[in-house]
Amino acid sequence: MSISHTLLGLLEGGPRHGYDLKRTFDIHFGPDRSLHYGQVYATMSRLLKNGLVEVDGVEAGDGPERKRYAITQAGVTDVEQWLTSPEKPEPYLQSVLYTKVVLALLTGRAADDLLDVQRAEHLRLMRELTRRKTSGDLADQLVCDHALFHLEADVRWLELTAARLDQLASEVCS
């Protein structure tokens, strides 16, 4: 996820303080990955330096001055380009799971045990996400569905690899 583009997009609704940006980000995108205030302000500093935001106002408070940020036209253009550009699909051609299976075979360890343990962990997480999905709002349901579809593909790969383990071992260890 591009934190800078997400914060820019949130600013399109109007000027905001850093703490407002963090709170809004956490509400919409952060149940599993909330932002730290330092990350928000470091990102806003970079966006300011790059001309994608500007300081819309400064308010004195009990502590440090509070800046209110607004998106510039260059920032709007940047968000538009980001939103209309497709994300590169991740083919996962060199996954950690594959590496572990091959290393287990090369070192004489039980690759089938590794696959069983990994399958159990995937299924545990799938059950957890399914429970979360049933009690969540639509946004949470969609996030859970995305994760579940990826986990389901991983489980299919784990099962296929287990079925081909003897063949893989003969190719890898020869």
C-alpha positions as CSV (number, residue, x, y, z in Angstrom):
1,M,0.0,0.0,0.0
2,S,1.3,3.5,-0.8
3,I,0.9,5.5,2.4
4,S,1.7,8.7,0.6
5,H,-0.9,8.2,-2.1
6,T,-3.5,7.1,0.5
7,L,-2.9,10.3,2.6
8,L,-3.0,12.4,-0.5
9,G,-6.3,10.8,-1.5
10,L,-7.7,11.5,2.0
11,L,-6.7,15.2,1.6
12,E,-8.8,15.5,-1.5
13,G,-11.8,15.7,0.8
14,G,-10.4,18.9,2.3
15,P,-7.6,20.1,4.4
16,R,-6.7,18.1,7.5
17,H,-4.3,18.0,10.4
18,G,-1.9,15.1,10.7
19,Y,-3.9,13.5,13.6
20,D,-7.1,13.7,11.5
21,L,-5.3,11.9,8.6
22,K,-4.0,9.2,11.0
23,R,-7.5,8.7,12.5
24,T,-9.2,8.5,9.1
25,F,-6.5,6.2,7.7
26,D,-6.9,3.8,10.7
27,I,-10.7,3.8,10.3
28,H,-10.7,2.9,6.7
29,F,-7.4,1.0,6.1
30,G,-5.7,0.3,9.4
31,P,-7.5,-2.4,11.4
32,D,-4.5,-4.7,10.8
33,R,-1.9,-2.0,10.1
34,S,-2.5,1.3,11.8
35,L,-0.2,4.2,11.1
36,H,2.1,5.7,13.7
37,Y,2.0,9.5,14.1
38,G,5.7,9.7,13.2
39,Q,5.0,8.0,9.9
40,V,2.2,10.4,9.1
41,Y,4.3,13.5,9.8
42,A,7.4,12.1,8.0
43,T,5.2,11.4,4.9
44,M,3.6,14.8,5.1
45,S,7.0,16.4,5.2
46,R,8.1,14.5,2.1
47,L,4.8,15.4,0.3
48,L,5.3,19.1,1.3
49,K,8.9,19.0,0.0
50,N,7.7,17.5,-3.3
51,G,5.0,20.1,-3.8
52,L,2.1,17.6,-3.5
53,V,0.7,19.2,-0.4
54,E,0.9,22.7,1.2
55,V,0.3,24.0,4.7
56,D,-3.2,25.4,4.7
57,G,-2.9,26.9,8.2
58,V,-1.1,26.7,11.5
59,E,-2.8,26.6,14.8
60,A,-1.2,27.2,18.2
61,G,-1.9,24.7,20.8
62,D,-0.7,23.6,24.2
63,G,2.1,21.7,22.5
64,P,3.7,22.2,19.2
65,E,2.0,24.2,16.4
66,R,-0.6,22.1,14.5
67,K,-0.3,22.3,10.7
68,R,-3.3,21.8,8.5
69,Y,-2.4,20.3,5.2
70,A,-4.1,20.7,1.8
71,I,-3.5,18.8,-1.4
72,T,-2.1,20.8,-4.3
73,Q,-3.1,20.4,-8.0
74,A,0.1,18.4,-8.5
75,G,-1.0,16.1,-5.6
76,V,-4.4,15.6,-7.2
77,T,-2.7,14.7,-10.5
78,D,-0.4,12.3,-8.7
79,V,-3.3,10.5,-7.0
80,E,-5.2,10.4,-10.3
81,Q,-2.2,8.8,-12.0
82,W,-1.8,6.3,-9.2
83,L,-5.4,5.3,-9.0
84,T,-5.7,4.8,-12.8
85,S,-2.4,2.8,-13.1
86,P,-2.9,-1.0,-12.6
87,E,-0.9,-2.7,-9.9
88,K,1.7,-5.2,-11.1
89,P,0.4,-8.7,-10.4
90,E,2.7,-10.6,-8.1
91,P,3.4,-14.0,-9.6
92,Y,5.2,-15.3,-6.5
93,L,7.7,-17.2,-8.6
94,Q,10.2,-17.5,-5.8
95,S,8.1,-18.0,-2.7
96,V,9.5,-18.6,0.7
97,L,7.3,-21.8,0.9
98,Y,8.9,-23.2,-2.3
99,T,12.4,-22.4,-0.9
100,K,11.7,-24.1,2.4
101,V,10.5,-27.3,0.6
102,V,13.5,-27.5,-1.7
103,L,15.9,-26.8,1.2
104,A,14.2,-29.5,3.3
105,L,14.7,-31.9,0.5
106,L,18.3,-30.9,-0.1
107,T,19.1,-31.2,3.6
108,G,17.4,-34.5,4.2
109,R,14.6,-33.1,6.3
110,A,10.9,-34.1,6.1
111,A,9.4,-31.8,3.5
112,D,6.0,-33.5,3.9
113,D,6.0,-32.5,7.5
114,L,6.9,-28.9,6.6
115,L,3.9,-28.9,4.1
116,D,1.6,-30.3,6.7
117,V,2.5,-27.7,9.3
118,Q,2.2,-24.9,6.8
119,R,-1.2,-26.2,5.6
120,A,-2.4,-26.3,9.2
121,E,-1.3,-22.7,9.7
122,H,-3.0,-21.6,6.5
123,L,-6.2,-23.3,7.5
124,R,-6.1,-21.8,11.0
125,L,-5.7,-18.3,9.6
126,M,-8.5,-19.0,7.1
127,R,-10.9,-20.0,9.9
128,E,-9.9,-16.8,11.8
129,L,-10.5,-14.6,8.8
130,T,-13.8,-16.4,8.1
131,R,-15.0,-15.6,11.7
132,R,-13.9,-12.0,11.3
133,K,-15.6,-11.7,7.9
134,T,-19.0,-12.9,9.3
135,S,-19.0,-10.1,12.0
136,G,-17.4,-7.4,9.9
137,D,-18.8,-4.6,7.8
138,L,-18.6,-4.7,4.1
139,A,-15.1,-3.2,3.9
140,D,-13.8,-5.8,6.4
141,Q,-15.6,-8.5,4.5
142,L,-13.9,-7.5,1.2
143,V,-10.4,-7.3,2.9
144,C,-11.0,-10.8,4.4
145,D,-12.2,-12.2,1.1
146,H,-9.0,-10.9,-0.6
147,A,-6.8,-12.6,2.0
148,L,-8.9,-15.8,1.9
149,F,-8.6,-16.1,-1.8
150,H,-4.8,-15.8,-1.6
151,L,-4.6,-18.3,1.3
152,E,-6.9,-20.7,-0.7
153,A,-4.5,-20.5,-3.6
154,D,-1.6,-21.2,-1.3
155,V,-3.4,-24.3,0.2
156,R,-4.0,-25.6,-3.3
157,W,-0.3,-25.2,-4.1
158,L,0.7,-26.9,-0.8
159,E,-1.5,-29.9,-1.7
160,L,-0.2,-30.1,-5.3
161,T,3.4,-29.9,-4.0
162,A,2.7,-32.7,-1.5
163,A,1.3,-34.8,-4.3
164,R,4.4,-34.2,-6.4
165,L,7.0,-34.4,-3.5
166,D,8.6,-37.6,-4.6
167,Q,9.1,-36.3,-8.1
168,L,10.5,-33.0,-6.8
169,A,12.8,-34.8,-4.5
170,S,14.2,-37.0,-7.4
171,E,14.8,-33.9,-9.5
172,V,16.2,-31.7,-6.8
173,C,18.4,-34.3,-5.1
174,S,19.8,-35.9,-8.3
